[in-house]
Amino acid sequence: MSKGILKGLVLVAGLACAAAAFADSTTPAATGPQNAKEQQLVEHMQSAYRQRGLTLTPEREEALLQQYRQMQARAADAQAMSEVSGDLTPAQRVKLAMGLPAEQSAATTPAPAGAVATTGEAITQASEAEAPGAGAPGNPADQLLAAVNARHAQVAPTDFEWRPDGFVADGKSVVDPEGRIVQWDGDGLSGDVTYLVQVAAGQFDVRFTNTHSSLPPITVGTLYVDPAGQHFTSVDGQTVSGHILIPTSKGIVMARDTAIFDYEFGKPVVSQALPPQYMVASFQRGPVGTTNYVLLKRFISQAERHDPIEGVKGLFKIVRGKVTSNDFALFNIKTGHAVFLAIDTPGTGGSIWNLDGRANYQHYFWQIDWMPNPKGATAVVLENQFRDLNAIRLDSDERINVCHRAMGIERFNVYPLANGSFGISDSGTKLGTTMQDEAVDINTLFANEEAVRPKSGADTTATTGSR
């Protein structure tokens, strides 16, 4: 039984993607920035393009400016319409602000069995029918929680897997009739899952369901992507903007350059500052909602990338068989606790997949996994140039060395277990294996091995236990 391999795949609102989504062949002649905001936007785009080794051409600049102006006009239209539509519910105003129809009533048209509830009205109808008397009838947050809880009531362990369009839950394919599912995160213990479905260019519905529930999925918010970033609005009125959105089984998290914002269904958005020089990684293998941990990646400046002295340092680290950098970290979005990992960025690049369709196990996505555990969220990580497979109790920083091979370990597998823990095997190691191919409970490994907790101020990259 395999675990979902791309459940944490996140959308990066890079300008290259925005350019593709908002390309307009009818763009008028170049006029340049017309005000201070547009000038700031152009400077931001130029900087972002330079960081990616690209050039923002005058034609591309003007096309993006035209799209920005159109967005501003649509926002003004939506605001004006909202102001004269005082009889709309908060959920309907959300739909209207996103350019979607805000029907006065969905209760008069019953949805067919299995249909996706895509409007705030459907959430209201479902919550009242499924949980009468739960919360204030006119409170969108209470209505949303009631609808979520009604689906959560059918919890059961679930094995998730990724598919290009949607995902697989316990061997059954899950797709959305209104568009392609591009991102999702599921809870293997309950079957709760939140996913993004693309409904238009640059526009996504964020939906929640439980794979064991007979009730239809509900739309919990909308995501709009433009050249300035990503903008999320929940049906209960919460808003947050940033550059990277990650769905969780309990809501979403949004990241900016120096902070991360956590939204759980029916609750206010809370923020947490990121460690200096770190940003949220583009690919997340572990479940954020059930562990509260996200993967961070250290920002490598262009100067550092091209500094020959830094290159020599990197080569020296490889020759000596040591890794002294902490280019990745697991970060608790609730407490701000960070666990730094002995993984070097230069050895983890490329695509997740090779050209032949097989996994590229040199990519960091395959090196770092984490899961919930009765003993506390636990990570399994290939560190020290693939030589050490280490397990880490994330909240306490306790570590054990599961497996060491001087010639390197290619990959590992983790398996959810009925007791709430998970098993681990290093099936597929290079040049043989030092573990049994069947799963071994990670809690048993910690009980039988001496766990090492880093001393205060010590380098966490050098504190793995020994076998």
C-alpha positions as CSV (number, residue, x, y, z in Angstrom):
1,M,0.0,0.0,0.0
2,S,1.6,3.2,-1.1
3,K,1.2,6.7,0.3
4,G,0.1,9.6,-1.8
5,I,3.2,10.9,-3.6
6,L,2.2,14.3,-4.7
7,K,-0.5,15.2,-2.1
8,G,1.3,18.4,-1.2
9,L,2.0,19.7,-4.7
10,V,1.5,23.5,-4.5
11,L,0.8,26.2,-7.0
12,V,3.6,28.8,-7.4
13,A,2.2,32.0,-8.7
14,G,5.4,32.7,-10.8
15,L,5.2,35.4,-13.4
16,A,5.9,32.9,-16.1
17,C,2.7,31.1,-15.2
18,A,0.8,34.3,-14.8
19,A,1.9,35.3,-18.3
20,A,0.6,32.1,-19.8
21,A,-2.7,32.4,-17.9
22,F,-3.3,36.0,-18.8
23,A,-1.9,36.3,-22.3
24,D,-4.0,38.6,-24.5
25,S,-3.4,38.7,-28.3
26,T,-5.4,42.0,-28.5
27,T,-3.1,44.0,-26.3
28,P,-3.0,47.6,-27.4
29,A,0.2,49.6,-28.2
30,A,2.6,50.1,-25.3
31,T,1.8,52.9,-22.9
32,G,3.9,52.0,-19.9
33,P,3.0,52.5,-16.2
34,Q,0.3,55.1,-15.7
35,N,0.7,55.6,-11.9
36,A,2.8,54.7,-8.9
37,K,1.1,51.4,-8.3
38,E,1.7,50.3,-11.8
39,Q,5.3,51.4,-11.7
40,Q,5.8,49.4,-8.5
41,L,4.2,46.4,-10.1
42,V,6.6,46.7,-13.1
43,E,9.6,46.9,-10.8
44,H,8.4,43.9,-8.9
45,M,7.9,41.9,-12.1
46,Q,11.4,42.9,-13.5
47,S,13.0,41.8,-10.2
48,A,11.1,38.5,-10.3
49,Y,12.1,37.9,-13.9
50,R,15.8,38.6,-13.2
51,Q,15.8,36.2,-10.2
52,R,14.6,33.5,-12.6
53,G,17.2,34.4,-15.3
54,L,14.5,35.8,-17.6
55,T,14.0,39.1,-19.3
56,L,10.8,41.1,-19.0
57,T,10.3,42.4,-22.6
58,P,8.3,45.6,-23.2
59,E,5.6,43.6,-24.9
60,R,5.3,41.2,-22.0
61,E,5.3,44.2,-19.6
62,E,2.5,45.9,-21.4
63,A,0.4,42.8,-21.7
64,L,0.7,42.3,-17.9
65,L,-0.2,45.9,-17.3
66,Q,-3.3,45.6,-19.4
67,Q,-4.4,42.6,-17.5
68,Y,-3.7,44.4,-14.2
69,R,-5.9,47.3,-15.4
70,Q,-8.7,44.9,-16.4
71,M,-8.5,43.2,-13.0
72,Q,-8.8,46.6,-11.3
73,A,-11.8,47.4,-13.4
74,R,-13.5,44.1,-12.6
75,A,-12.8,44.7,-8.9
76,A,-14.4,48.1,-9.1
77,D,-17.4,46.7,-10.9
78,A,-17.8,44.0,-8.3
79,Q,-17.5,46.4,-5.4
80,A,-20.1,48.7,-6.9
81,M,-22.5,45.9,-7.5
82,S,-21.9,44.6,-4.0
83,E,-22.6,48.0,-2.5
84,V,-26.0,48.2,-4.2
85,S,-26.9,44.6,-3.3
86,G,-27.4,44.9,0.4
87,D,-29.8,41.9,0.4
88,L,-27.0,39.5,-0.6
89,T,-25.6,37.1,2.0
90,P,-21.8,37.3,2.9
91,A,-21.3,34.1,0.9
92,Q,-23.1,35.6,-2.1
93,R,-20.9,38.7,-2.0
94,V,-17.8,36.5,-2.0
95,K,-19.1,34.9,-5.3
96,L,-19.9,38.3,-6.7
97,A,-16.5,39.7,-5.9
98,M,-14.9,36.8,-7.7
99,G,-16.9,37.5,-10.8
100,L,-19.3,34.5,-10.3
101,P,-23.1,34.6,-10.3
102,A,-24.6,35.1,-6.8
103,E,-28.0,33.4,-7.1
104,Q,-30.5,34.7,-4.6
105,S,-31.5,31.2,-3.5
106,A,-30.2,27.7,-4.1
107,A,-32.9,26.1,-1.9
108,T,-35.5,26.2,-4.6
109,T,-33.4,24.0,-6.9
110,P,-32.3,20.8,-5.2
111,A,-28.9,19.6,-6.3
112,P,-28.8,16.1,-7.9
113,A,-27.2,13.3,-5.9
114,G,-23.4,13.4,-6.1
115,A,-23.3,17.0,-7.4
116,V,-20.6,19.4,-6.1
117,A,-22.0,22.2,-3.9
118,T,-20.3,25.1,-5.5
119,T,-21.9,28.2,-3.9
120,G,-22.2,29.7,-0.5
121,E,-25.9,29.1,-0.7
122,A,-25.4,25.4,-1.1
123,I,-23.3,25.4,2.1
124,T,-26.0,27.2,3.9
125,Q,-28.7,24.7,2.7
126,A,-26.5,21.7,3.5
127,S,-25.6,22.9,7.0
128,E,-29.1,23.7,7.9
129,A,-30.3,20.3,6.6
130,E,-27.5,18.3,8.1
131,A,-27.0,20.0,11.5
132,P,-30.2,21.9,12.5
133,G,-29.6,24.3,15.3
134,A,-25.8,24.2,15.1
135,G,-24.6,27.7,15.4
136,A,-26.3,31.0,14.4
137,P,-28.4,30.4,11.3
138,G,-27.1,33.6,9.7
139,N,-23.4,33.2,10.6
140,P,-21.3,32.1,7.6
141,A,-18.6,30.7,9.8
142,D,-21.0,28.5,11.8
143,Q,-22.7,27.4,8.5
144,L,-19.3,26.4,7.1
145,L,-18.3,24.5,10.2
146,A,-21.6,22.7,10.2
147,A,-21.2,21.6,6.6
148,V,-17.6,20.5,7.2
149,N,-18.5,18.6,10.4
150,A,-21.3,16.8,8.7
151,R,-18.8,15.3,6.2
152,H,-16.2,14.7,8.8
153,A,-18.7,12.5,10.7
154,Q,-17.9,9.6,8.3
155,V,-14.2,9.4,9.1
156,A,-12.2,6.3,8.3
157,P,-8.5,5.5,7.4
158,T,-7.8,6.3,3.8
159,D,-4.9,5.6,1.4
160,F,-4.3,8.6,-0.9
161,E,-2.4,8.6,-4.2
162,W,-1.8,11.2,-6.8
163,R,-3.2,11.3,-10.4
164,P,-2.8,13.9,-13.1
165,D,-6.5,14.9,-12.9
166,G,-7.6,14.4,-9.3
167,F,-6.4,11.8,-6.9
168,V,-7.0,8.2,-5.8
169,A,-8.6,7.4,-2.4
170,D,-8.5,3.7,-1.4
171,G,-8.1,2.7,-5.0
172,K,-11.0,4.8,-6.3
173,S,-10.4,7.8,-8.6
174,V,-11.6,11.1,-7.4
175,V,-12.2,13.9,-10.0
176,D,-14.3,17.0,-10.1
177,P,-16.9,17.6,-12.9
178,E,-16.3,21.3,-13.0
179,G,-12.5,21.3,-13.7
180,R,-9.1,19.8,-13.2
181,I,-7.9,19.2,-9.7
182,V,-4.5,20.7,-9.5
183,Q,-3.6,20.5,-5.8
184,W,-4.8,18.7,-2.8
185,D,-4.0,17.5,0.7
186,G,-5.7,14.6,2.5
187,D,-5.8,13.2,6.0
188,G,-5.0,9.5,5.8
189,L,-6.5,8.9,9.3
190,S,-9.9,10.4,8.6
191,G,-10.4,10.7,4.8
192,D,-10.8,14.5,5.0
193,V,-9.4,16.2,1.9
194,T,-9.2,19.8,0.6
195,Y,-8.5,20.4,-3.1
196,L,-8.2,23.1,-5.7
197,V,-10.2,22.8,-8.9
198,Q,-9.5,25.1,-11.8
199,V,-12.7,26.7,-13.0
200,A,-11.3,29.4,-15.3
201,A,-8.0,30.9,-16.3
202,G,-6.3,32.1,-13.1
203,Q,-9.4,31.1,-11.0
204,F,-9.8,28.1,-8.7
205,D,-12.5,26.9,-6.3
206,V,-11.2,25.5,-3.0
207,R,-13.3,22.5,-2.0
208,F,-13.6,20.1,1.0
209,T,-15.0,16.6,1.2
210,N,-14.5,13.4,3.1
211,T,-13.9,10.4,0.8
212,H,-16.2,8.2,2.9
213,S,-19.1,10.7,3.1
214,S,-22.2,10.4,1.0
215,L,-22.6,14.2,1.0
216,P,-21.2,16.2,-1.9
217,P,-18.0,18.3,-1.7
218,I,-18.5,21.9,-0.7
219,T,-16.7,25.0,-1.9
220,V,-15.0,26.6,1.1
221,G,-13.4,29.5,-0.8
222,T,-12.0,30.8,-4.1
223,L,-8.5,31.5,-5.2
224,Y,-7.7,34.1,-7.8
225,V,-4.2,34.3,-9.4
226,D,-2.9,37.5,-11.0
227,P,0.6,38.9,-11.8
228,A,0.7,40.3,-8.2
229,G,0.2,37.0,-6.5
230,Q,-2.5,34.7,-5.2
231,H,-5.7,35.9,-3.5
232,F,-7.9,33.6,-1.4
233,T,-11.3,34.5,-0.1
234,S,-13.2,32.0,2.1
235,V,-17.0,31.7,2.1
236,D,-17.1,32.9,5.7
237,G,-15.4,36.2,4.7
238,Q,-11.7,35.5,5.5
239,T,-9.2,36.9,3.0
240,V,-5.4,36.4,2.5
241,S,-2.9,37.1,-0.2
242,G,0.5,35.8,-0.9
243,H,2.7,33.8,-3.4
244,I,2.2,30.1,-2.5
245,L,-1.0,28.5,-1.3
246,I,-1.1,25.0,0.2
247,P,-4.4,23.3,0.9
248,T,-4.6,21.4,4.2
249,S,-7.3,18.9,5.4
250,K,-8.4,21.7,7.7
251,G,-8.2,24.8,5.5
252,I,-5.3,26.5,3.6
253,V,-2.0,28.1,4.4
254,M,-0.7,31.0,2.3
255,A,3.0,32.0,2.2
256,R,4.7,35.3,1.5
257,D,8.4,36.1,1.5
258,T,8.7,36.4,5.3
259,A,5.5,35.0,6.8
260,I,3.0,32.3,6.5
261,F,-0.8,32.6,7.1
262,D,-2.9,29.8,8.5
263,Y,-6.7,29.6,7.8
264,E,-8.8,26.8,9.3
265,F,-12.4,26.5,8.4
266,G,-14.6,28.9,10.4
267,K,-11.7,30.5,12.2
268,P,-9.8,33.8,11.7
269,V,-6.6,33.8,9.8
270,V,-3.4,33.7,12.0
271,S,0.1,34.4,11.0
272,Q,3.6,33.2,11.8
273,A,7.0,34.7,10.8
274,L,9.3,32.5,8.8
275,P,12.9,32.0,9.8
276,P,15.3,34.5,8.1
277,Q,16.4,33.5,4.6
278,Y,13.8,30.7,4.3
279,M,10.8,30.4,2.1
280,V,8.1,27.8,1.7
281,A,9.2,25.0,-0.7
282,S,7.3,24.5,-3.9
283,F,6.6,20.8,-3.2
284,Q,5.2,19.4,0.0
285,R,5.2,15.6,0.4
286,G,3.8,15.4,4.0
287,P,0.3,16.4,5.2
288,V,0.4,19.9,6.6
289,G,-3.1,19.8,8.1
290,T,-2.5,16.8,10.4
291,T,1.1,17.6,11.4
292,N,1.2,21.5,11.3
293,Y,4.6,21.3,9.6
294,V,5.5,22.7,6.2
295,L,8.8,22.3,4.3
296,L,11.0,25.4,3.9
297,K,13.8,26.0,1.5
298,R,16.7,28.4,2.1
299,F,16.8,31.3,-0.3
300,I,20.0,31.1,-2.4
301,S,20.8,34.5,-3.9
302,Q,22.2,34.8,-7.5
303,A,25.5,36.1,-6.0
304,E,25.8,32.9,-3.9
305,R,24.9,30.7,-6.9
306,H,27.7,32.2,-9.0
307,D,30.3,32.8,-6.3
308,P,33.3,30.6,-7.2
309,I,34.3,30.5,-3.5
310,E,30.9,29.1,-2.5
311,G,31.3,26.6,-5.3
312,V,34.6,25.4,-3.9
313,K,33.1,25.2,-0.5
314,G,30.3,23.0,-1.8
315,L,32.8,20.7,-3.6
316,F,34.8,20.5,-0.4
317,K,31.8,19.4,1.6
318,I,31.0,16.6,-1.0
319,V,34.6,15.4,-1.1
320,R,34.8,15.1,2.7
321,G,31.4,13.5,2.9
322,K,29.9,16.1,5.1
323,V,27.1,18.5,4.8
324,T,27.2,21.6,6.9
325,S,24.4,23.6,5.3
326,N,20.8,23.5,6.3
327,D,19.2,24.3,3.0
328,F,15.8,22.8,4.1
329,A,13.8,22.9,7.3
330,L,10.5,21.7,8.6
331,F,8.5,24.5,10.2
332,N,5.6,24.4,12.6
333,I,3.0,26.9,11.4
334,K,1.3,27.0,14.8
335,T,4.4,27.4,17.1
336,G,7.1,28.7,14.8
337,H,9.4,25.8,15.8
338,A,11.9,24.9,13.0
339,V,13.9,21.7,12.5
340,F,16.8,22.2,10.1
341,L,17.8,19.3,7.8
342,A,21.2,18.3,6.6
343,I,20.4,18.5,2.9
344,D,22.3,20.5,0.3
345,T,20.3,22.4,-2.4
346,P,22.8,21.6,-5.2
347,G,22.1,17.9,-4.9
348,T,18.3,18.2,-5.0
349,G,17.5,19.9,-8.2
350,G,15.8,19.0,-11.5
351,S,12.3,17.8,-12.0
352,I,10.3,15.4,-9.7
353,W,10.0,13.1,-12.7
354,N,12.5,11.9,-15.2
355,L,11.8,12.1,-19.0
356,D,11.0,8.4,-19.0
357,G,8.2,9.0,-16.4
358,R,10.0,7.4,-13.5
359,A,10.6,9.3,-10.2
360,N,13.8,11.5,-10.0
361,Y,14.9,10.4,-6.5
362,Q,17.6,13.1,-6.5
363,H,14.9,15.7,-6.1
364,Y,14.3,16.9,-2.5
365,F,10.6,16.0,-2.8
366,W,11.5,12.3,-2.4
367,Q,14.1,12.9,0.4
368,I,11.7,14.4,2.9
369,D,8.5,13.0,4.3
370,W,6.6,13.5,7.5
371,M,3.4,12.1,9.0
372,P,1.2,12.4,12.1
373,N,2.0,10.0,15.0
374,P,0.6,9.3,18.4
375,K,4.0,10.2,19.8
376,G,4.1,13.4,17.8
377,A,4.6,14.4,14.2
378,T,7.6,12.5,12.8
379,A,9.8,13.0,9.7
380,V,11.8,10.5,7.7
381,V,14.7,12.2,5.9
382,L,17.6,11.2,3.6
383,E,20.4,13.4,4.9
384,N,24.2,13.8,4.5
385,Q,24.4,13.2,0.7
386,F,21.9,10.3,0.8
387,R,24.0,8.3,3.2
388,D,21.8,8.5,6.2
389,L,18.1,7.7,6.6
390,N,17.1,9.5,9.7
391,A,13.8,9.7,11.7
392,I,13.0,12.9,13.6
393,R,10.4,13.6,16.3
394,L,9.7,17.1,15.0
395,D,8.4,18.8,18.2
396,S,11.3,17.5,20.4
397,D,14.1,17.3,17.9
398,E,14.8,13.7,18.9
399,R,16.6,11.8,16.1
400,I,17.6,8.2,15.3
401,N,19.5,6.8,12.4
402,V,17.3,4.3,10.7
403,C,19.8,3.2,8.1
404,H,23.4,4.2,7.0
405,R,25.0,3.3,3.7
406,A,28.3,4.8,2.6
407,M,27.3,4.3,-1.1
408,G,24.0,6.0,-0.6
409,I,20.3,5.2,-0.2
410,E,18.1,5.8,-3.3
411,R,14.7,6.0,-1.7
412,F,12.4,4.9,1.2
413,N,8.7,4.2,1.7
414,V,6.4,5.0,4.5
415,Y,3.1,3.2,5.2
416,P,0.2,4.3,7.5
417,L,-0.5,1.7,10.2
418,A,-3.8,0.8,11.9
419,N,-2.5,2.0,15.3
420,G,-2.1,5.6,14.0
421,S,1.6,5.3,13.6
422,F,3.4,4.5,10.3
423,G,5.9,2.0,9.0
424,I,9.1,2.6,7.1
425,S,11.2,0.6,4.8
426,D,14.2,1.4,2.5
427,S,13.1,-0.8,-0.3
428,G,15.0,0.2,-3.4
429,T,18.3,1.2,-1.8
430,K,21.4,1.4,-4.0
431,L,23.6,-1.7,-4.0
432,G,21.5,-3.7,-1.6
433,T,19.4,-3.1,1.5
434,T,20.1,-3.1,5.3
435,M,16.4,-3.3,6.3
436,Q,13.6,-5.7,5.8
437,D,11.4,-4.9,2.9
438,E,8.2,-4.9,5.1
439,A,7.2,-1.9,7.1
440,V,8.6,-1.5,10.6
441,D,6.6,0.7,13.0
442,I,8.6,3.9,13.5
443,N,7.6,3.9,17.2
444,T,9.2,0.6,17.6
445,L,12.4,1.9,16.1
446,F,12.5,4.8,18.5
447,A,11.9,2.5,21.5
448,N,14.7,0.2,20.5
449,E,17.3,2.8,19.5
450,E,18.9,5.6,21.5
451,A,17.3,8.9,20.3
452,V,19.6,11.9,20.3
453,R,18.3,15.3,21.2
454,P,20.5,18.2,20.1
455,K,22.1,20.2,22.8
456,S,21.3,23.9,23.0
457,G,23.2,25.8,20.3
458,A,24.5,22.6,18.8
459,D,24.5,21.9,15.0
460,T,21.4,19.8,14.4
461,T,22.9,18.4,11.2
462,A,25.4,16.3,13.2
463,T,23.3,14.8,15.9
464,T,21.9,11.6,14.4
465,G,21.9,8.4,16.5
466,S,23.9,5.3,15.5
467,R,22.9,1.8,14.6
